[in-house]
Amino acid sequence: MVGAELTQHNRDPDAVLRHDRIGMTDIVKRTTRRASELNNAEYFAGLARVERLVSWLQPQKVLFVGLAGWRIVVDKGAKAGFQDRTLGGRPVYVMPSTSGLNAHAQLPDLIEHLQAATLG
């Protein structure tokens, strides 16, 4: 997020939340080496949990990192960018995964997505 100039608090999610009003969470609350290790039920349960959080906290927007996951739970044909589907009544921007395994998304592309999500 620092490269996208969204925050000066690199790797400090508490400071990012307190000072920049940017919150972060995971859709699926377990670590894996690859997204393919997750099952659809985990994605659906995670999306429901995040929607409850968004309904409660009412952020301006939601940034969903991981186009493949969004395609599993919401729209198989989704493309990166703002989506028709909202979460908790809030606009959703979906961007490609930031994983190093995602060779299609390079750092300049990811920064561009972060900036588009915040400006849009």
N, C-alpha and C positions, 0 to 999 in steps of 0.2 A: 504494500500500500504506500510505502514511502516513495517509490519510483513514480507512482501515479499522483503524488503530492496530495494525498488524502489525509495524511497524518505525519507527524514527526516522531511518533512513538513506535519505532520499529520493534517488533517482537514483544510488545507489552500490551496484551489485550485489555487489561484493566485500565491502563492509561488511555487507550484508544476509546474505550467506552465512556470513561469519565470526562475526558477533555474534547474528544472529537465526535462523541455521540454515535459511534459506529460499533454495533454489536456483532458478535460472531458465534455461530454454533455449527454443529455437524448434523447432517440429516440422519446418518447412521452412527451410533455411539459405540463403535468398535473399530479397532485398527485392522487393516488388511494390507497385503502387499499390492493387490490389484482390485479394482472395482468389480471385476468379474467374480470375486469371491463372495460378494454380497448377493442376497436373494431378493426377489421382488417384494416379499412381505416386509422385509426390513426397510426398504425404500418407502413403501406406503405408510408404515407405522411412523417412520421418521418425518415424512411430509405432514402427517396429521399433527404430530407434536410441534413442528415448527409453525404450522398454521395457528395452533392455539397460542403459542408465544407471540406471534405477530398480532393476533387479535387482542391480546392483553397489553402488549407494549406499544402498539400503534406507531411503528417507525414510518418515516416518509416513504421509503422504498425497501424492497428486499432484493438482495443480490444473491443469486443461486449459482455457485461455482460447481460446474459439472454438467455439461450438456447431456451426456449419456444418461445420467441419473434422472434428469428432468424428462427425458424421452421415455424412460421406463414408467414413470408414475403419472405423467400429465399428457404429453403430446409426442407421439412417435416421430412426427415430422418437424419438430421444433428446430428453429435455427437460433443462433446466438442473437441476443438483443432483447428488447422489451417484449413481453408475452401478452397474449390475450387473457390468459388466466391470471387472476390475482391470488394473493394469500392474505387472509384476514382483511380483505378489502383494500389491500395495498398493491401498487404496481410491482411487478417482478421483472427483473433483468436477469437473463441467463447467459453465462459465459462459459467458455471451455474450461476443462479441468486445468488446474495449475500444476498437476503432477508432472514430474520429469519424464514419466512414461508417455506423456502426450506430446509426441514429436510435432504435431500440427500447430501447436500454440507456442510461439516463442515469446520471450519477455516483452518486446515492444507491442506485440498483439495483446497480451494480457493487460498491460498498462493502458492501452487504448480502450479495452473493454471496461476497466475500472473507471476511467474518466467518463466514458459514454454513460455508464450507469448512474454516476453522480450528477452529471449535467442534464440528463434527460428528464 
